[in-house]
């Protein structure tokens, strides 16, 4: 079974993956946090950017600190 052609190759269709979509080459390039809240409610939001133009957002939960989130994410990125 032949692999689908990449979008920038001749004969490719609109549903083919782009040549910049290489999961094995995906790397975290930036991590930002912001602590938001009101009254007694405070929580940390996280944004992760990658070398392939993908950004993701998340929330630090269960009273964890943003420092712990950065440590865990940097450990995961080095694997």
Protein Blocks (a to p, Z undefined) as FASTA:
>chain_A
ZZdddfkbghiafkbccfklcfklgccfbdcdddddehjbccdddddddfkopacdddde
ehiafklmmmmmmmmmmZZ
